[in-house]
Amino acid sequence: MNKLLLLLILSFFSAQSFAAGCPDGSEPVKSVSDDGSYFVFNCGGGSNEQSSSSSSSSNTKALAGIDIENDPNIDFFKPPLAPYPTEQLYEWGAMWRIADFNNDGLADVIYIGTMDLSNSSIQCTYQVCSDQQQDDGNKPQPALYLGGTDGKLYYSPELLIDNRDNKGMVLGRQLLIADYNNDKVLDIYIADHGVGKPDGYRDSYYLSQPNGTWLESSNTHLSHDNFKVYDHGAATGDIDNDGDMDVVITEINTWKNKTAFWCLMNDGTGFLKKRKCGGAFAFGLELADMDGDGDLDALVGGHELEYLDNAIPGITGIVWNDGKGNFSQKTKLPMYKKKYSGIPEISASDLDNDGDLDIVISRVGENYVGTAIQIVENLGNKKFKDYGIIPLVSADGWIDNIRFRDLDKDGDIDLYLSSERVETAGAVVINNGNFDFSLIMPPEAYELYDSRIVSIPKYVLTKEEQAMEDELAAFEAELAAELGE
């Protein structure tokens, strides 16, 4: 009788405390506690543990870059490894993303890469470029290919416009694709970590325009248009749950006692304002809701050995979001310090269809020799289980991006591994269920997905021809100025 009276009293006060309802306006779901002494109210039908785990929890799912990148509604295929003219534009590192940029229902592809470091005018070689040499270098633009109804990709350089005096990218390391200016068209943020010195290079930011082009908008839409940071790791997502897409980049400027995240907060119009937001040493970075509380946490992979000059060892794990876009509390995952201690990339997907996100880590050995994949199961309640290493190749051939698709059409998510090296580009890890996986290397893996070809444009200038065109245009402008035209 006393327990029943207590139950009635507590139910009255519980009902009063929920008079305002859930954040989305719906009524909370009532259930009885485990010991039967009081009622528990949850929004969105969540469990008791979920509702009490975080004060910021909500039934609104924060959008992450991996949701856009792995959208099952977008046609998936293997694009060419280095289509014309990227083999002339980039010295190496042609990283790509598939997305529908012009909203025509067809999948498009964009590539980024590294400027020509053998340009005799700057005398720059890998890992020894000065800031001035990077400024003076022949920096390429991103390469956008629009998908056609004939299944081909069409090179469309006229759609990406960069009016900066010092245009182009030095080493485009991350492609962050999202609708930043909220016009229902995808935009492009390029994290550029530069070459030669560990203080990075300024990023590039292309926003969609009403005329169907994308304009490099750093000077108008970044609070830090010439901000240089070694952002090897970068990710995009709505980290403060306000309905727009933010950017998180890593800082490893001094390589010693100075590591953190910079959060570039979106005001809703595409203007990004930078602020420090905690973080950790991270070469690989991704945003994902790892504890199901409605906000995006940071998956981090820092090189786990001090084999780089003055580098501090990093952790592999999760830096939790406090719900406001700040990252501080860390959970470590199993590390591999003796072999495969470097982490160029990290990502997440639900590999066992249990409703939470599991982790996949791209690993390399010292000096990027040896490539492997690590898979970690999310057990819930911030607990994880390591399933070990899957070696790919003993030579270099590192995985620069991990994509998630049901490639064998059996109802669970498989792994497509992206790389600039032909030995590993397009390798597949097939999900057999219960965290049993099978590795299929190229060329056998090619049978699991389509490939696309690029339609060669009628004429595209070589770098030498473009330089002559630029020189001629400058002469004509100078002559016109002298003549007063």
C-alpha positions as CSV (number, residue, x, y, z in Angstrom):
1,M,0.0,0.0,0.0
2,N,2.8,2.4,0.9
3,K,4.6,1.7,-2.4
4,L,1.4,2.3,-4.4
5,L,0.9,5.6,-2.6
6,L,4.5,6.6,-3.3
7,L,4.0,5.6,-6.9
8,L,0.9,7.9,-7.2
9,I,2.6,10.8,-5.6
10,L,5.8,10.5,-7.7
11,S,3.7,10.1,-10.9
12,F,1.9,13.4,-10.1
13,F,5.2,15.3,-9.7
14,S,6.7,13.6,-12.7
15,A,3.7,14.6,-14.8
16,Q,4.0,18.2,-13.6
17,S,7.7,18.3,-14.5
18,F,7.0,17.2,-18.0
19,A,4.1,19.7,-18.6
20,A,6.2,21.4,-21.4
21,G,6.5,18.1,-23.3
22,C,9.4,16.9,-25.4
23,P,11.6,19.3,-27.5
24,D,9.7,18.5,-30.6
25,G,6.4,19.2,-29.0
26,S,5.3,15.6,-28.5
27,E,4.3,14.0,-25.2
28,P,6.9,11.9,-23.4
29,V,6.5,8.2,-23.2
30,K,5.8,6.9,-19.6
31,S,7.2,3.7,-18.2
32,V,7.7,2.2,-14.7
33,S,11.2,2.1,-13.2
34,D,12.9,-1.3,-12.7
35,D,12.1,-1.5,-9.0
36,G,8.4,-0.4,-9.6
37,S,8.7,2.6,-7.3
38,Y,8.4,5.5,-9.8
39,F,7.6,6.4,-13.4
40,V,10.2,7.3,-16.0
41,F,9.5,9.6,-18.9
42,N,11.4,9.5,-22.2
43,C,11.3,11.6,-25.4
44,G,11.4,9.9,-28.8
45,G,10.8,6.4,-27.3
46,G,14.4,6.2,-26.1
47,S,15.5,3.8,-23.4
48,N,16.0,4.8,-19.8
49,E,19.7,4.8,-20.2
50,Q,19.6,7.0,-23.2
51,S,17.3,9.5,-21.6
52,S,19.5,10.0,-18.6
53,S,22.9,9.7,-20.2
54,S,23.1,13.3,-21.5
55,S,21.2,16.5,-20.7
56,S,21.6,17.4,-24.4
57,S,19.9,14.3,-25.8
58,S,17.2,14.8,-28.3
59,N,15.3,12.8,-30.9
60,T,16.7,15.2,-33.5
61,K,19.6,13.6,-35.3
62,A,22.5,15.9,-36.0
63,L,23.7,15.6,-39.7
64,A,27.2,14.5,-40.2
65,G,29.5,14.6,-43.3
66,I,29.5,10.8,-43.4
67,D,25.7,10.8,-43.8
68,I,26.2,12.8,-47.0
69,E,29.2,10.9,-48.2
70,N,27.5,7.5,-47.7
71,D,23.9,8.5,-48.8
72,P,22.5,5.2,-50.1
73,N,20.3,7.2,-52.5
74,I,23.3,8.4,-54.4
75,D,24.6,6.1,-57.2
76,F,27.9,4.6,-56.1
77,F,30.7,3.5,-58.5
78,K,34.4,3.5,-58.8
79,P,35.6,6.7,-60.6
80,P,38.8,6.8,-62.5
81,L,41.9,6.9,-60.3
82,A,43.4,10.0,-62.1
83,P,41.2,11.1,-64.9
84,Y,42.4,13.7,-67.5
85,P,43.4,16.4,-66.7
86,T,44.1,15.6,-63.0
87,E,47.3,13.7,-63.9
88,Q,48.5,17.1,-65.1
89,L,46.9,19.2,-62.4
90,Y,48.1,17.2,-59.4
91,E,51.5,15.8,-58.6
92,W,49.8,13.1,-56.4
93,G,46.9,12.5,-54.0
94,A,43.9,12.7,-56.2
95,M,41.2,12.3,-53.5
96,W,37.6,12.2,-54.6
97,R,34.0,12.4,-53.4
98,I,30.8,11.3,-55.1
99,A,27.8,13.6,-54.7
100,D,25.0,15.2,-56.7
101,F,26.3,18.7,-56.9
102,N,23.8,20.2,-59.4
103,N,20.7,18.4,-58.1
104,D,19.9,16.6,-61.4
105,G,19.6,13.2,-59.8
106,L,22.9,12.1,-61.3
107,A,26.1,11.4,-59.3
108,D,29.0,13.7,-59.9
109,V,32.7,13.5,-58.8
110,I,35.1,16.1,-57.5
111,Y,38.9,15.6,-57.1
112,I,41.5,17.4,-55.1
113,G,45.3,16.9,-55.0
114,T,48.8,18.4,-54.6
115,M,50.4,21.2,-56.6
116,D,53.3,20.5,-58.9
117,L,56.4,20.5,-56.6
118,S,58.9,20.2,-59.4
119,N,58.2,23.6,-60.8
120,S,61.6,25.0,-61.6
121,S,60.5,28.6,-60.8
122,I,60.1,27.8,-57.1
123,Q,62.6,25.0,-56.7
124,C,60.5,23.1,-54.3
125,T,60.6,19.4,-53.5
126,Y,58.5,17.3,-51.2
127,Q,58.7,18.3,-47.5
128,V,61.0,21.3,-48.0
129,C,58.6,24.1,-49.3
130,S,58.7,27.4,-47.6
131,D,55.6,29.6,-47.2
132,Q,56.8,31.8,-50.0
133,Q,57.4,28.8,-52.3
134,Q,53.9,27.6,-51.6
135,D,52.5,31.0,-52.3
136,D,54.5,31.2,-55.6
137,G,53.7,27.7,-56.7
138,N,51.5,26.8,-59.6
139,K,48.5,25.8,-57.4
140,P,45.7,23.7,-59.1
141,Q,42.0,24.0,-58.7
142,P,39.6,21.2,-57.7
143,A,38.5,19.2,-60.6
144,L,34.7,18.8,-60.9
145,Y,33.1,16.2,-63.2
146,L,29.3,16.2,-63.8
147,G,27.5,13.0,-64.4
148,G,25.7,12.6,-67.7
149,T,22.7,10.6,-68.6
150,D,25.0,8.4,-70.7
151,G,26.8,7.3,-67.6
152,K,30.0,9.3,-68.4
153,L,31.6,12.0,-66.3
154,Y,32.1,15.4,-67.9
155,Y,34.9,17.7,-66.8
156,S,33.4,21.1,-65.9
157,P,36.2,23.5,-64.8
158,E,34.1,26.6,-65.6
159,L,31.8,25.9,-62.7
160,L,34.4,26.4,-60.0
161,I,35.5,30.1,-59.7
162,D,38.5,31.3,-57.6
163,N,39.1,35.0,-57.9
164,R,41.8,35.2,-55.2
165,D,45.1,36.7,-56.2
166,N,46.8,33.6,-54.6
167,K,44.3,31.0,-55.9
168,G,44.4,27.3,-55.8
169,M,45.5,24.7,-53.3
170,V,48.9,23.4,-52.2
171,L,47.9,20.0,-50.8
172,G,44.2,19.4,-50.6
173,R,43.9,16.8,-47.8
174,Q,40.1,16.7,-47.0
175,L,37.0,17.3,-49.0
176,L,34.2,18.4,-46.8
177,I,31.0,18.3,-48.8
178,A,27.8,19.9,-47.3
179,D,25.2,22.6,-47.8
180,Y,26.8,25.3,-45.8
181,N,24.8,28.3,-47.0
182,N,21.4,26.5,-46.7
183,D,20.3,26.9,-50.4
184,K,19.7,23.2,-50.9
185,V,22.9,22.9,-53.0
186,L,26.0,21.2,-51.8
187,D,29.1,23.3,-51.2
188,I,32.8,22.5,-50.9
189,Y,35.3,23.1,-48.1
190,I,38.9,21.9,-48.8
191,A,41.2,21.4,-45.8
192,D,44.7,22.2,-47.1
193,H,47.6,21.1,-44.9
194,G,50.3,22.4,-47.3
195,V,53.7,20.7,-47.8
196,G,57.1,21.1,-46.4
197,K,56.4,22.7,-43.0
198,P,54.1,21.6,-40.2
199,D,52.2,24.9,-40.0
200,G,49.9,24.2,-42.9
201,Y,48.3,26.3,-45.6
202,R,45.1,28.3,-45.8
203,D,42.0,26.4,-46.8
204,S,39.6,26.9,-49.7
205,Y,35.8,27.3,-49.5
206,Y,33.5,27.2,-52.5
207,L,29.9,28.2,-52.0
208,S,27.1,27.6,-54.5
209,Q,25.8,30.6,-56.5
210,P,22.3,31.2,-58.0
211,N,23.8,30.9,-61.5
212,G,24.9,27.3,-61.0
213,T,28.5,27.9,-60.2
214,W,30.6,27.6,-57.0
215,L,32.5,30.7,-55.9
216,E,35.6,30.6,-53.7
217,S,34.3,32.6,-50.8
218,S,37.0,32.7,-48.1
219,N,37.3,36.4,-48.1
220,T,33.5,36.9,-47.5
221,H,32.5,33.8,-45.5
222,L,35.4,32.9,-43.3
223,S,36.3,34.8,-40.2
224,H,39.9,33.6,-40.9
225,D,40.4,33.8,-44.7
226,N,44.2,33.4,-44.4
227,F,44.3,31.2,-41.3
228,K,47.0,28.5,-41.7
229,V,47.0,25.3,-39.8
230,Y,48.2,21.8,-40.4
231,D,44.7,20.3,-40.8
232,H,45.6,16.8,-41.8
233,G,42.3,15.8,-40.1
234,A,39.1,17.6,-40.8
235,A,35.4,16.8,-40.8
236,T,32.0,18.5,-41.2
237,G,28.7,18.1,-39.2
238,D,26.2,20.0,-37.2
239,I,28.2,19.9,-33.9
240,D,25.9,22.3,-32.0
241,N,22.5,21.0,-33.3
242,D,21.3,24.3,-34.6
243,G,20.4,23.0,-38.1
244,D,23.5,24.1,-40.1
245,M,26.8,22.4,-41.0
246,D,29.9,23.3,-39.1
247,V,33.6,22.4,-39.8
248,V,36.1,20.9,-37.3
249,I,39.8,20.9,-38.2
250,T,42.9,19.7,-36.3
251,E,45.8,21.9,-35.3
252,I,49.3,20.4,-35.2
253,N,51.2,23.6,-35.9
254,T,54.3,23.1,-33.7
255,W,54.3,19.3,-33.6
256,K,55.1,19.7,-29.9
257,N,52.7,20.5,-27.0
258,K,50.2,22.2,-29.2
259,T,47.3,20.1,-30.5
260,A,43.7,21.0,-30.5
261,F,40.6,21.4,-32.6
262,W,39.4,24.5,-34.3
263,C,35.6,24.6,-34.7
264,L,34.3,26.7,-37.5
265,M,30.8,27.6,-36.5
266,N,28.2,28.3,-39.1
267,D,25.8,31.2,-38.5
268,G,23.2,29.7,-40.9
269,T,24.3,31.6,-44.0
270,G,27.5,29.8,-44.6
271,F,29.7,32.3,-42.7
272,L,32.1,30.2,-40.6
273,K,33.6,31.7,-37.4
274,K,36.5,29.9,-35.9
275,R,37.0,29.2,-32.2
276,K,39.0,26.7,-30.1
277,C,36.9,23.8,-28.9
278,G,39.1,21.3,-27.1
279,G,40.1,18.2,-29.0
280,A,43.1,16.1,-29.2
281,F,46.1,15.2,-31.5
282,A,44.5,13.8,-34.6
283,F,45.8,12.9,-38.1
284,G,42.5,11.2,-38.8
285,L,39.2,12.9,-37.7
286,E,35.6,12.2,-38.3
287,L,32.3,13.3,-36.7
288,A,29.7,10.8,-35.6
289,D,27.2,10.3,-32.8
290,M,28.9,7.4,-31.0
291,D,26.8,7.3,-27.8
292,G,23.3,8.0,-29.3
293,D,22.7,11.2,-27.4
294,G,21.9,13.2,-30.5
295,D,25.1,15.2,-30.9
296,L,28.2,14.5,-32.9
297,D,31.3,13.2,-31.2
298,A,34.9,13.3,-32.6
299,L,36.6,10.1,-33.7
300,V,40.3,10.7,-33.6
301,G,43.3,8.8,-34.8
302,G,46.7,10.2,-33.9
303,H,50.0,8.7,-34.9
304,E,50.7,6.5,-31.9
305,L,54.5,6.6,-32.0
306,E,57.0,9.5,-31.8
307,Y,58.6,8.5,-35.1
308,L,58.0,12.0,-36.5
309,D,60.5,14.7,-35.5
310,N,59.3,16.2,-32.2
311,A,55.8,14.7,-32.7
312,I,53.8,13.9,-29.6
313,P,52.1,10.5,-29.6
314,G,48.4,10.7,-30.2
315,I,45.5,8.6,-29.0
316,T,43.1,6.6,-31.0
317,G,39.6,7.0,-29.7
318,I,36.6,9.3,-29.2
319,V,36.5,12.9,-27.8
320,W,32.9,13.4,-26.6
321,N,30.8,16.4,-27.5
322,D,29.3,18.2,-24.6
323,G,26.2,19.0,-26.7
324,K,27.4,22.6,-27.4
325,G,30.2,21.8,-29.8
326,N,33.1,21.4,-27.3
327,F,35.3,18.3,-27.1
328,S,37.1,17.4,-23.9
329,Q,36.4,14.0,-22.3
330,K,38.2,11.2,-24.1
331,T,37.8,7.4,-24.4
332,K,40.7,5.4,-25.8
333,L,40.4,2.6,-28.2
334,P,43.0,-0.3,-28.6
335,M,46.2,1.0,-30.1
336,Y,48.9,-0.7,-32.1
337,K,52.2,1.0,-31.3
338,K,54.5,-1.7,-32.5
339,K,53.1,-1.9,-36.0
340,Y,50.5,0.0,-38.0
341,S,50.8,2.9,-35.5
342,G,49.8,5.6,-38.0
343,I,46.2,6.6,-38.7
344,P,45.6,8.6,-41.9
345,E,41.8,8.1,-41.7
346,I,39.0,7.0,-39.4
347,S,35.2,6.6,-39.9
348,A,32.0,5.0,-38.6
349,S,29.0,3.0,-39.8
350,D,26.5,0.6,-38.3
351,L,28.1,-2.7,-39.3
352,D,25.9,-5.1,-37.3
353,N,22.5,-3.4,-37.7
354,D,22.0,-2.8,-34.0
355,G,21.3,0.9,-34.2
356,D,24.7,2.3,-33.1
357,L,27.8,3.2,-35.1
358,D,30.9,1.0,-35.2
359,I,34.4,2.2,-36.1
360,V,36.7,1.5,-39.0
361,I,40.3,2.7,-38.9
362,S,42.8,3.1,-41.7
363,R,46.3,2.2,-40.4
364,V,49.8,2.4,-41.8
365,G,53.2,1.4,-40.6
366,E,56.2,3.7,-40.0
367,N,56.8,6.0,-43.0
368,Y,53.5,4.8,-44.4
369,V,54.9,1.4,-45.3
370,G,52.3,-1.3,-44.7
371,T,48.6,-0.8,-44.9
372,A,45.8,-2.3,-42.8
373,I,42.2,-1.8,-41.6
374,Q,41.1,-2.1,-38.0
375,I,37.4,-2.8,-37.0
376,V,35.9,-1.9,-33.6
377,E,32.4,-2.8,-32.4
378,N,30.3,-0.3,-30.5
379,L,28.8,-2.2,-27.6
380,G,26.9,0.8,-26.2
381,N,27.4,2.7,-23.0
382,K,30.7,4.0,-24.3
383,K,32.2,0.5,-24.4
384,F,33.9,-1.0,-27.5
385,K,35.4,-4.3,-28.7
386,D,38.4,-4.5,-31.0
387,Y,38.3,-7.2,-33.8
388,G,42.0,-6.7,-34.7
389,I,43.9,-5.9,-37.8
390,I,43.1,-6.8,-41.4
391,P,46.4,-6.4,-43.4
392,L,46.1,-5.2,-47.0
393,V,49.6,-4.8,-48.4
394,S,53.1,-4.8,-46.9
395,A,54.2,-1.9,-49.1
396,D,52.8,1.6,-49.1
397,G,49.3,1.9,-50.4
398,W,47.5,3.7,-47.6
399,I,43.7,4.1,-47.5
400,D,42.7,7.8,-47.7
401,N,39.0,7.2,-47.3
402,I,36.5,4.5,-46.1
403,R,33.2,4.3,-47.8
404,F,30.2,2.3,-46.7
405,R,27.8,0.5,-49.0
406,D,25.9,-2.8,-49.2
407,L,28.1,-4.0,-52.1
408,D,27.0,-7.6,-52.1
409,K,23.3,-6.7,-51.6
410,D,22.8,-8.9,-48.5
411,G,21.3,-6.3,-46.2
412,D,24.4,-5.3,-44.2
413,I,27.1,-2.6,-44.8
414,D,30.4,-3.5,-46.5
415,L,33.6,-1.4,-46.8
416,Y,34.9,0.2,-50.0
417,L,38.5,1.4,-49.5
418,S,39.7,4.4,-51.5
419,S,43.4,5.0,-52.3
420,E,45.5,6.7,-54.8
421,R,47.6,3.5,-55.2
422,V,46.3,1.1,-57.8
423,E,47.3,-1.9,-55.6
424,T,44.7,-0.9,-52.9
425,A,42.3,1.4,-54.7
426,G,38.9,-0.2,-54.7
427,A,39.7,-3.0,-52.3
428,V,36.6,-4.3,-50.5
429,V,35.9,-5.7,-47.0
430,I,32.8,-7.8,-47.2
431,N,30.6,-8.0,-44.1
432,N,29.6,-11.6,-43.4
433,G,27.7,-10.8,-40.2
434,N,28.7,-11.2,-36.5
435,F,31.9,-9.1,-37.2
436,D,33.3,-11.7,-39.6
437,F,34.8,-10.0,-42.6
438,S,36.4,-11.1,-45.9
439,L,39.0,-9.0,-47.7
440,I,38.8,-8.9,-51.5
441,M,41.7,-7.0,-53.2
442,P,41.8,-5.6,-56.7
443,P,41.2,-6.6,-59.4
444,E,38.8,-9.3,-58.1
445,A,37.0,-6.6,-56.1
446,Y,36.0,-4.8,-59.4
447,E,33.2,-7.2,-59.9
448,L,31.3,-5.8,-56.9
449,Y,30.7,-2.3,-58.2
450,D,30.5,-0.3,-61.4
451,S,33.2,1.9,-62.9
452,R,32.8,5.1,-64.8
453,I,34.8,6.7,-67.6
454,V,35.5,10.4,-68.2
455,S,34.5,12.1,-71.4
456,I,37.6,13.9,-72.6
457,P,36.8,17.6,-73.3
458,K,37.5,18.7,-76.8
459,Y,40.5,20.7,-75.7
460,V,42.0,21.6,-72.3
461,L,45.1,23.6,-72.0
462,T,48.2,21.9,-70.6
463,K,50.0,23.7,-67.7
464,E,52.6,25.1,-70.1
465,E,49.9,26.3,-72.5
466,Q,47.9,27.9,-69.7
467,A,51.0,29.7,-68.5
468,M,51.5,31.2,-72.0
469,E,47.9,32.2,-72.1
470,D,48.2,33.9,-68.7
471,E,51.3,35.7,-69.8
472,L,49.7,36.9,-73.0
473,A,46.6,38.1,-71.1
474,A,48.8,40.0,-68.6
475,F,50.7,41.6,-71.5
476,E,47.4,42.6,-73.2
477,A,46.1,44.1,-70.0
478,E,49.3,46.1,-69.4
479,L,49.2,47.3,-73.0
480,A,45.6,48.3,-72.7
481,A,46.4,50.2,-69.5
482,E,49.2,52.1,-71.2
483,L,46.9,53.0,-74.1
484,G,44.2,54.2,-71.7
485,E,41.7,51.7,-72.9
